[in-house]
Amino acid sequence: MPYKPLTKADILRALNRLGELAQAKGLTLEVALYGGAVFAIVYGSRDSTKDVDAIVRPSEPARRFARQVAREQNLPEDWLNDEVRQFLAASEAKRRLASEEFGPGLAVSVPTAAYLLALKVNACRAPLPGYAGDREDILFLVRKMELKTLAQVEEVYHQFFPRDEIAEQSRLAIEAILGKVRSS
């Protein structure tokens, strides 16, 4: 299935249906959202995302329900996926979102702005044709958190990745982002 951007409305509709399916089986799914879905749903800084990065527990019924939602709503089979797992820190900082936005059957949490920034810095993917990369998200978070220096960004990063250093390519990208912040 070709790429179809998922808007906030698409994501909420799909998550609500996921919750309905879970509730019908007497389950509550623990959904930890990451990435573009958080920027679209929580911050409104994006119009859409290509998929919903999430860790969902219990995972086996969640995968089954997600496939059903994909079929019902004509979404890509991997609209909900846990590929973000490779970027996560051992120690996370999350907050719970209000349940009324997602309906029954789901308990949804998202990373704090600081943790989300650390994740984005860790990935720091460059833009490609048809893919925005992480730089605009980093710019948004740096502005939101009112960070002005690389040292401040590194301090946030090391809260979650204390043994890692920011890659040189990422440092250069962050310096360019901070230049935009200082000039605006």
DRENPA-3360 file (N, C-alpha, C; in nm, 2 decimals, always signed):
BEGIN
1 = MPYKPLTK = +0.08/-0.12/+0.00/+0.00/+0.00/+0.00/+0.09/+0.12/+0.00 ~ +0.06/+0.22/-0.09/+0.15/+0.34/-0.09/+0.13/+0.42/+0.04 ~ +0.23/+0.50/+0.06/+0.24/+0.59/+0.18/+0.12/+0.68/+0.18 ~ +0.05/+0.68/+0.29/-0.06/+0.78/+0.31/-0.04/+0.85/+0.44 ~ -0.02/+0.98/+0.44/+0.01/+1.05/+0.56/-0.11/+1.03/+0.66 ~ -0.08/+1.01/+0.78/-0.18/+1.00/+0.89/-0.19/+1.13/+0.96 ~ -0.31/+1.19/+0.95/-0.34/+1.32/+1.02/-0.37/+1.29/+1.17 ~ -0.38/+1.39/+1.25/-0.43/+1.38/+1.39/-0.56/+1.31/+1.39;
9 = ADILRALN = -0.65/+1.34/+1.30/-0.79/+1.28/+1.30/-0.77/+1.13/+1.27 ~ -0.69/+1.10/+1.17/-0.67/+0.96/+1.13/-0.61/+0.88/+1.25 ~ -0.51/+0.93/+1.32/-0.45/+0.87/+1.43/-0.55/+0.84/+1.54 ~ -0.62/+0.95/+1.57/-0.72/+0.93/+1.68/-0.83/+0.83/+1.65 ~ -0.88/+0.84/+1.52/-0.98/+0.74/+1.48/-0.93/+0.60/+1.49 ~ -0.80/+0.58/+1.45/-0.74/+0.44/+1.45/-0.72/+0.40/+1.60 ~ -0.67/+0.49/+1.68/-0.65/+0.45/+1.82/-0.78/+0.43/+1.90 ~ -0.88/+0.51/+1.87/-1.01/+0.48/+1.93/-1.06/+0.34/+1.89;
17 = RLGELAQA = -1.05/+0.31/+1.77/-1.10/+0.17/+1.73/-1.01/+0.07/+1.79 ~ -0.88/+0.09/+1.80/-0.80/-0.01/+1.87/-0.84/-0.03/+2.02 ~ -0.88/+0.08/+2.08/-0.93/+0.07/+2.22/-1.06/+0.00/+2.23 ~ -1.15/+0.03/+2.13/-1.28/-0.04/+2.13/-1.26/-0.19/+2.12 ~ -1.17/-0.23/+2.03/-1.14/-0.38/+2.01/-1.09/-0.44/+2.14 ~ -1.00/-0.37/+2.21/-0.94/-0.41/+2.33/-1.05/-0.42/+2.44 ~ -1.13/-0.32/+2.45/-1.23/-0.32/+2.56/-1.33/-0.43/+2.53 ~ -1.37/-0.46/+2.41/-1.46/-0.57/+2.38/-1.41/-0.71/+2.42;
25 = KGLTLEVA = -1.27/-0.72/+2.44/-1.21/-0.84/+2.49/-1.17/-0.83/+2.63 ~ -1.22/-0.72/+2.70/-1.19/-0.71/+2.84/-1.05/-0.66/+2.87 ~ -0.98/-0.60/+2.78/-0.85/-0.56/+2.79/-0.83/-0.41/+2.80 ~ -0.73/-0.36/+2.86/-0.68/-0.22/+2.85/-0.54/-0.23/+2.80 ~ -0.52/-0.17/+2.68/-0.38/-0.17/+2.62/-0.31/-0.05/+2.68 ~ -0.18/-0.07/+2.72/-0.09/+0.03/+2.76/-0.02/+0.08/+2.63 ~ -0.04/+0.20/+2.59/+0.01/+0.25/+2.47/+0.11/+0.37/+2.50 ~ +0.24/+0.35/+2.47/+0.33/+0.45/+2.48/+0.37/+0.50/+2.34;
33 = LYGGAVFA = +0.32/+0.62/+2.31/+0.34/+0.68/+2.18/+0.47/+0.76/+2.17 ~ +0.53/+0.76/+2.05/+0.66/+0.83/+2.03/+0.65/+0.90/+1.89 ~ +0.75/+0.97/+1.86/+0.77/+1.02/+1.73/+0.66/+1.12/+1.67 ~ +0.64/+1.10/+1.54/+0.55/+1.19/+1.47/+0.41/+1.20/+1.52 ~ +0.36/+1.09/+1.58/+0.22/+1.09/+1.63/+0.22/+1.19/+1.75 ~ +0.32/+1.19/+1.83/+0.32/+1.29/+1.95/+0.32/+1.43/+1.90 ~ +0.40/+1.46/+1.79/+0.41/+1.59/+1.74/+0.27/+1.63/+1.68 ~ +0.20/+1.54/+1.62/+0.07/+1.57/+1.56/-0.04/+1.58/+1.66;
41 = IVYGSRDS = -0.04/+1.49/+1.76/-0.15/+1.48/+1.85/-0.13/+1.58/+1.97 ~ -0.02/+1.58/+2.03/+0.01/+1.66/+2.15/+0.05/+1.80/+2.12 ~ +0.14/+1.82/+2.03/+0.19/+1.95/+2.01/+0.13/+2.03/+1.89 ~ +0.07/+1.95/+1.80/+0.01/+2.02/+1.68/+0.12/+2.08/+1.59 ~ +0.24/+2.04/+1.60/+0.35/+2.10/+1.53/+0.37/+2.03/+1.39 ~ +0.30/+1.93/+1.37/+0.30/+1.86/+1.24/+0.15/+1.84/+1.20 ~ +0.13/+1.83/+1.07/+0.00/+1.80/+1.01/-0.02/+1.65/+1.01 ~ +0.09/+1.58/+0.99/+0.07/+1.43/+0.97/+0.20/+1.36/+1.00;
49 = TKDVDAIV = +0.19/+1.23/+1.00/+0.31/+1.14/+1.02/+0.28/+1.02/+0.93 ~ +0.39/+0.94/+0.90/+0.37/+0.83/+0.81/+0.32/+0.71/+0.88 ~ +0.35/+0.70/+1.02/+0.30/+0.59/+1.10/+0.29/+0.63/+1.24 ~ +0.25/+0.54/+1.33/+0.24/+0.56/+1.47/+0.34/+0.47/+1.54 ~ +0.45/+0.54/+1.59/+0.55/+0.47/+1.66/+0.50/+0.45/+1.81 ~ +0.50/+0.32/+1.85/+0.44/+0.30/+1.99/+0.49/+0.16/+2.04 ~ +0.50/+0.16/+2.17/+0.52/+0.03/+2.24/+0.38/+0.00/+2.30 ~ +0.32/-0.11/+2.27/+0.19/-0.14/+2.32/+0.20/-0.28/+2.40;
57 = RPSEPARR = +0.14/-0.28/+2.51/+0.13/-0.40/+2.60/-0.01/-0.42/+2.64 ~ -0.06/-0.55/+2.64/+0.01/-0.67/+2.59/+0.02/-0.66/+2.44 ~ +0.14/-0.70/+2.39/+0.17/-0.68/+2.25/+0.10/-0.77/+2.15 ~ +0.08/-0.90/+2.19/+0.02/-0.99/+2.09/-0.12/-0.95/+2.06 ~ -0.21/-0.93/+2.15/-0.35/-0.88/+2.11/-0.34/-0.75/+2.04 ~ -0.25/-0.66/+2.08/-0.24/-0.53/+2.02/-0.21/-0.54/+1.87 ~ -0.12/-0.63/+1.84/-0.08/-0.65/+1.70/-0.20/-0.70/+1.62 ~ -0.27/-0.80/+1.68/-0.39/-0.85/+1.61/-0.50/-0.74/+1.59;
65 = FARQVARE = -0.52/-0.66/+1.69/-0.62/-0.55/+1.68/-0.57/-0.45/+1.58 ~ -0.44/-0.42/+1.58/-0.39/-0.32/+1.48/-0.41/-0.36/+1.34 ~ -0.39/-0.49/+1.31/-0.41/-0.54/+1.18/-0.56/-0.53/+1.14 ~ -0.65/-0.55/+1.23/-0.79/-0.54/+1.21/-0.83/-0.39/+1.18 ~ -0.77/-0.30/+1.26/-0.79/-0.16/+1.23/-0.74/-0.12/+1.09 ~ -0.62/-0.17/+1.06/-0.56/-0.14/+0.92/-0.66/-0.18/+0.81 ~ -0.72/-0.30/+0.83/-0.81/-0.35/+0.72/-0.94/-0.26/+0.72 ~ -0.99/-0.23/+0.84/-1.12/-0.16/+0.85/-1.10/-0.01/+0.80;
73 = QNLPEDWL = -0.99/+0.05/+0.82/-0.97/+0.19/+0.79/-0.88/+0.21/+0.67 ~ -0.85/+0.11/+0.60/-0.76/+0.12/+0.48/-0.63/+0.18/+0.51 ~ -0.57/+0.14/+0.62/-0.44/+0.19/+0.66/-0.33/+0.09/+0.62 ~ -0.20/+0.13/+0.61/-0.09/+0.04/+0.59/-0.09/-0.06/+0.71 ~ -0.05/-0.18/+0.68/-0.05/-0.29/+0.79/+0.04/-0.25/+0.90 ~ +0.15/-0.17/+0.87/+0.24/-0.13/+0.98/+0.21/+0.01/+1.03 ~ +0.08/+0.06/+1.02/+0.05/+0.19/+1.07/+0.09/+0.21/+1.22 ~ +0.08/+0.10/+1.29/+0.12/+0.10/+1.43/+0.23/+0.00/+1.45;
81 = NDEVRQFL = +0.35/+0.05/+1.48/+0.47/-0.04/+1.49/+0.56/+0.00/+1.60 ~ +0.64/-0.09/+1.64/+0.73/-0.07/+1.75/+0.88/-0.05/+1.71 ~ +0.90/-0.01/+1.59/+1.04/+0.01/+1.54/+1.12/+0.11/+1.62 ~ +1.05/+0.20/+1.69/+1.11/+0.30/+1.78/+1.19/+0.24/+1.89 ~ +1.16/+0.11/+1.92/+1.22/+0.04/+2.03/+1.38/+0.05/+2.03 ~ +1.43/+0.05/+1.91/+1.58/+0.06/+1.89/+1.64/+0.19/+1.94 ~ +1.56/+0.30/+1.95/+1.61/+0.43/+1.99/+1.59/+0.46/+2.14 ~ +1.51/+0.38/+2.21/+1.47/+0.41/+2.34/+1.58/+0.40/+2.44;
89 = AASEAKRR = +1.57/+0.49/+2.55/+1.67/+0.49/+2.65/+1.63/+0.39/+2.76 ~ +1.72/+0.34/+2.84/+1.69/+0.25/+2.95/+1.60/+0.32/+3.05 ~ +1.62/+0.45/+3.07/+1.54/+0.52/+3.17/+1.45/+0.62/+3.09 ~ +1.32/+0.61/+3.10/+1.23/+0.69/+3.02/+1.16/+0.79/+3.11 ~ +1.11/+0.90/+3.05/+1.03/+1.00/+3.12/+0.90/+1.02/+3.04 ~ +0.79/+0.97/+3.09/+0.67/+0.98/+3.02/+0.56/+1.05/+3.10 ~ +0.45/+1.09/+3.04/+0.33/+1.14/+3.11/+0.21/+1.08/+3.04 ~ +0.11/+1.06/+3.13/-0.02/+1.00/+3.08/-0.10/+1.10/+3.02;
97 = LASEEFGP = -0.17/+1.07/+2.91/-0.26/+1.16/+2.84/-0.40/+1.13/+2.89 ~ -0.49/+1.23/+2.88/-0.63/+1.22/+2.92/-0.70/+1.10/+2.85 ~ -0.77/+1.02/+2.92/-0.83/+0.90/+2.85/-0.95/+0.94/+2.76 ~ -1.01/+1.05/+2.79/-1.13/+1.08/+2.71/-1.10/+1.11/+2.57 ~ -0.98/+1.15/+2.54/-0.94/+1.18/+2.40/-0.93/+1.04/+2.32 ~ -0.90/+0.94/+2.39/-0.87/+0.81/+2.32/-0.98/+0.71/+2.35 ~ -1.07/+0.73/+2.43/-1.18/+0.64/+2.46/-1.14/+0.53/+2.55 ~ -1.23/+0.43/+2.57/-1.20/+0.32/+2.65/-1.11/+0.22/+2.59;
105 = GLAVSVPT = -1.04/+0.14/+2.67/-0.96/+0.03/+2.63/-0.81/+0.07/+2.61 ~ -0.78/+0.20/+2.62/-0.64/+0.24/+2.61/-0.60/+0.33/+2.73 ~ -0.48/+0.31/+2.77/-0.41/+0.39/+2.86/-0.29/+0.45/+2.79 ~ -0.29/+0.57/+2.75/-0.19/+0.63/+2.66/-0.09/+0.72/+2.73 ~ +0.04/+0.70/+2.70/+0.14/+0.79/+2.76/+0.23/+0.84/+2.64 ~ +0.29/+0.95/+2.67/+0.39/+1.01/+2.57/+0.51/+1.05/+2.65 ~ +0.62/+1.06/+2.57/+0.75/+1.11/+2.64/+0.73/+1.26/+2.68 ~ +0.81/+1.29/+2.78/+0.82/+1.44/+2.81/+0.89/+1.50/+2.70;
113 = AAYLLALK = +0.88/+1.64/+2.69/+0.95/+1.71/+2.59/+1.10/+1.68/+2.59 ~ +1.16/+1.67/+2.71/+1.30/+1.65/+2.73/+1.34/+1.51/+2.67 ~ +1.26/+1.41/+2.71/+1.29/+1.28/+2.66/+1.27/+1.27/+2.51 ~ +1.17/+1.33/+2.46/+1.15/+1.33/+2.31/+1.26/+1.40/+2.24 ~ +1.31/+1.51/+2.30/+1.43/+1.57/+2.24/+1.55/+1.48/+2.24 ~ +1.57/+1.41/+2.35/+1.69/+1.32/+2.35/+1.67/+1.21/+2.25 ~ +1.55/+1.16/+2.23/+1.53/+1.06/+2.13/+1.56/+1.11/+1.99 ~ +1.51/+1.23/+1.96/+1.53/+1.29/+1.83/+1.67/+1.32/+1.80;
121 = VNACRAPL = +1.74/+1.37/+1.91/+1.89/+1.39/+1.89/+1.96/+1.26/+1.87 ~ +1.92/+1.16/+1.94/+1.98/+1.03/+1.92/+1.97/+0.98/+1.78 ~ +1.85/+0.99/+1.72/+1.82/+0.95/+1.58/+1.88/+1.05/+1.48 ~ +1.84/+1.18/+1.50/+1.89/+1.29/+1.41/+1.90/+1.25/+1.27 ~ +1.80/+1.20/+1.21/+1.80/+1.16/+1.07/+1.78/+1.28/+0.98 ~ +1.86/+1.28/+0.87/+1.86/+1.40/+0.78/+1.73/+1.38/+0.69 ~ +1.68/+1.50/+0.64/+1.57/+1.49/+0.55/+1.61/+1.42/+0.42 ~ +1.51/+1.35/+0.36/+1.53/+1.28/+0.23/+1.40/+1.32/+0.15;
129 = PGYAGDRE = +1.41/+1.29/+0.02/+1.29/+1.32/-0.06/+1.17/+1.23/+0.00 ~ +1.06/+1.30/+0.03/+0.94/+1.24/+0.09/+0.95/+1.20/+0.23 ~ +1.06/+1.25/+0.30/+1.08/+1.22/+0.44/+1.14/+1.34/+0.51 ~ +1.07/+1.40/+0.61/+1.12/+1.52/+0.67/+1.24/+1.51/+0.76 ~ +1.27/+1.39/+0.80/+1.38/+1.37/+0.90/+1.34/+1.42/+1.04 ~ +1.45/+1.44/+1.12/+1.42/+1.48/+1.26/+1.45/+1.63/+1.29 ~ +1.51/+1.70/+1.20/+1.56/+1.84/+1.23/+1.45/+1.93/+1.27 ~ +1.34/+1.93/+1.19/+1.23/+2.02/+1.23/+1.17/+1.99/+1.36;
137 = DILFLVRK = +1.16/+1.86/+1.40/+1.11/+1.83/+1.53/+1.21/+1.87/+1.64 ~ +1.34/+1.86/+1.61/+1.44/+1.91/+1.71/+1.43/+2.06/+1.72 ~ +1.41/+2.13/+1.61/+1.40/+2.28/+1.62/+1.27/+2.31/+1.70 ~ +1.16/+2.25/+1.68/+1.04/+2.27/+1.76/+1.07/+2.25/+1.91 ~ +1.13/+2.14/+1.94/+1.15/+2.11/+2.09/+1.25/+2.21/+2.15 ~ +1.36/+2.24/+2.08/+1.46/+2.34/+2.13/+1.39/+2.47/+2.16 ~ +1.30/+2.51/+2.07/+1.23/+2.64/+2.09/+1.13/+2.62/+2.21 ~ +1.06/+2.52/+2.21/+0.96/+2.49/+2.32/+1.03/+2.49/+2.46;
145 = MELKTLAQ = +1.15/+2.43/+2.46/+1.22/+2.42/+2.59/+1.31/+2.54/+2.61 ~ +1.32/+2.63/+2.52/+1.40/+2.76/+2.53/+1.54/+2.73/+2.55 ~ +1.60/+2.63/+2.47/+1.74/+2.60/+2.48/+1.81/+2.69/+2.38 ~ +1.93/+2.73/+2.42/+2.00/+2.82/+2.34/+2.14/+2.77/+2.30 ~ +2.19/+2.67/+2.37/+2.33/+2.63/+2.34/+2.34/+2.48/+2.33 ~ +2.45/+2.43/+2.26/+2.47/+2.29/+2.25/+2.49/+2.23/+2.38 ~ +2.55/+2.30/+2.48/+2.57/+2.24/+2.61/+2.43/+2.21/+2.68 ~ +2.34/+2.30/+2.66/+2.20/+2.27/+2.71/+2.14/+2.15/+2.65;
153 = VEEVYHQF = +2.15/+2.14/+2.52/+2.10/+2.02/+2.45/+2.17/+1.90/+2.50 ~ +2.30/+1.90/+2.51/+2.37/+1.79/+2.56/+2.33/+1.75/+2.70 ~ +2.30/+1.85/+2.78/+2.26/+1.82/+2.92/+2.13/+1.74/+2.92 ~ +2.04/+1.78/+2.84/+1.91/+1.71/+2.82/+1.94/+1.57/+2.77 ~ +2.02/+1.56/+2.67/+2.05/+1.43/+2.61/+2.11/+1.33/+2.71 ~ +2.20/+1.38/+2.79/+2.27/+1.30/+2.89/+2.18/+1.25/+3.01 ~ +2.07/+1.32/+3.03/+1.98/+1.27/+3.13/+1.93/+1.13/+3.09 ~ +1.92/+1.10/+2.96/+1.86/+0.98/+2.92/+1.96/+0.88/+2.86;
161 = FPRDEIAE = +2.07/+0.94/+2.80/+2.17/+0.86/+2.74/+2.31/+0.90/+2.80 ~ +2.33/+0.87/+2.93/+2.44/+0.92/+3.01/+2.58/+0.87/+2.96 ~ +2.58/+0.75/+2.90/+2.70/+0.69/+2.85/+2.73/+0.72/+2.71 ~ +2.64/+0.78/+2.64/+2.66/+0.81/+2.49/+2.70/+0.95/+2.47 ~ +2.77/+0.97/+2.36/+2.80/+1.10/+2.31/+2.72/+1.13/+2.18 ~ +2.68/+1.25/+2.16/+2.61/+1.29/+2.04/+2.71/+1.28/+1.92 ~ +2.66/+1.21/+1.82/+2.74/+1.19/+1.70/+2.78/+1.32/+1.64 ~ +2.90/+1.33/+1.58/+2.95/+1.45/+1.52/+2.85/+1.51/+1.42;
169 = QSRLAIEA = +2.80/+1.43/+1.33/+2.70/+1.47/+1.23/+2.58/+1.53/+1.30 ~ +2.54/+1.47/+1.40/+2.42/+1.53/+1.48/+2.46/+1.66/+1.55 ~ +2.58/+1.67/+1.60/+2.62/+1.79/+1.66/+2.62/+1.91/+1.56 ~ +2.67/+1.88/+1.44/+2.67/+1.98/+1.34/+2.52/+2.03/+1.31 ~ +2.44/+1.93/+1.29/+2.29/+1.96/+1.26/+2.23/+2.04/+1.38 ~ +2.26/+2.01/+1.50/+2.21/+2.08/+1.62/+2.26/+2.22/+1.62 ~ +2.39/+2.24/+1.59/+2.45/+2.37/+1.59/+2.38/+2.46/+1.49 ~ +2.35/+2.40/+1.37/+2.27/+2.47/+1.27/+2.13/+2.51/+1.32;
177 = ILGKVRSS = +2.07/+2.42/+1.38/+1.93/+2.44/+1.44/+1.94/+2.55/+1.54 ~ +2.04/+2.55/+1.63/+2.05/+2.65/+1.73/+2.08/+2.79/+1.67 ~ +2.15/+2.79/+1.56/+2.18/+2.91/+1.48/+2.04/+2.97/+1.44 ~ +1.95/+2.89/+1.39/+1.82/+2.94/+1.35/+1.75/+3.00/+1.47 ~ +1.76/+2.93/+1.59/+1.69/+2.97/+1.71/+1.74/+3.11/+1.75 ~ +1.87/+3.12/+1.75/+1.94/+3.25/+1.80/+1.91/+3.37/+1.70 ~ +1.89/+3.33/+1.57/+1.86/+3.44/+1.47/+1.71/+3.48/+1.46 ~ +1.63/+3.40/+1.53/+1.48/+3.43/+1.52/+1.43/+3.51/+1.63;
% end
